[in-house]
């Protein structure tokens, strides 16, 4: 798999997991973004796999969602 496809796949998995957790917790993008100290626009782009995310922001999202960093990167781990 090419590096470009691999990076896109990781962004998609991460974004899907963030969105699934957020929805399962009954939170809006705005509420989660505020809790994670991120902008709603940035969160939206991350959830849709359109934006790469830095490690600090990954940690902020994991903390705000109450999950481990690893859980956000495992495909199919969150339903």
C-alpha positions as CSV (number, residue, x, y, z in Angstrom):
1,X,0.0,0.0,0.0
2,X,1.4,3.4,-0.9
3,X,2.2,5.9,1.9
4,X,-0.5,8.3,0.6
5,X,-3.2,5.6,0.7
6,X,-2.0,4.4,4.1
7,X,-2.1,7.9,5.6
8,X,-5.6,8.4,4.2
9,X,-6.7,5.1,5.7
10,X,-5.4,6.1,9.1
11,X,-7.1,9.5,8.9
12,X,-10.4,7.7,7.9
13,X,-10.2,5.2,10.8
14,X,-9.3,7.9,13.3
15,X,-12.1,10.2,12.1
16,X,-14.7,7.4,12.1
17,X,-13.8,6.4,15.6
18,X,-13.9,10.0,16.9
19,X,-17.3,10.6,15.2
20,X,-18.7,7.2,16.5
21,X,-17.6,7.9,20.1
22,X,-18.9,11.5,19.9
23,X,-22.3,10.4,18.6
24,X,-22.5,7.5,21.1
25,X,-21.9,10.0,23.9
26,X,-24.7,12.2,22.6
27,X,-22.3,15.1,22.0
28,X,-22.3,17.7,19.2
29,X,-19.1,18.6,17.3
30,X,-19.2,21.9,19.0
31,X,-19.4,20.4,22.5
32,X,-16.6,17.9,21.8
33,X,-14.4,20.6,20.2
34,X,-14.8,22.9,23.2
35,X,-14.0,20.1,25.6
36,X,-10.9,19.2,23.6
37,X,-9.9,22.9,23.1
38,X,-10.2,22.6,19.3
39,X,-12.3,24.5,16.8
40,X,-15.5,22.9,15.5
41,X,-14.3,23.3,11.9
42,X,-11.0,21.5,12.7
43,X,-12.9,18.7,14.4
44,X,-15.2,18.4,11.4
45,X,-12.3,18.1,9.0
46,X,-10.6,15.5,11.2
47,X,-13.8,13.4,11.5
48,X,-14.2,13.4,7.7
49,X,-10.5,12.4,7.2
50,X,-9.8,15.6,5.4
51,X,-7.2,16.9,7.8
52,X,-4.1,15.4,9.5
53,X,-4.0,15.8,13.2
54,X,-1.1,16.5,15.5
55,X,-0.3,14.3,18.5
56,X,-1.2,17.0,21.0
57,X,-4.7,17.3,19.5
58,X,-5.0,13.4,19.4
59,X,-4.4,13.4,23.2
60,X,-6.8,16.2,23.8
61,X,-9.6,14.3,21.9
62,X,-8.8,11.1,23.7
63,X,-9.0,12.8,27.0
64,X,-12.2,14.6,26.1
65,X,-13.8,11.3,24.9
66,X,-12.5,9.3,27.9
67,X,-10.6,6.7,25.8
68,X,-7.0,5.7,25.3
69,X,-5.0,7.0,22.3
70,X,-4.8,3.5,20.9
71,X,-8.6,3.1,20.8
72,X,-8.8,5.9,18.3
73,X,-6.6,4.2,15.8
74,X,-8.0,0.6,15.8
75,X,-10.4,-0.1,12.9
76,X,-13.7,-1.6,14.1
77,X,-12.9,-1.2,17.7
78,X,-15.7,1.3,18.4
79,X,-19.3,0.6,17.5
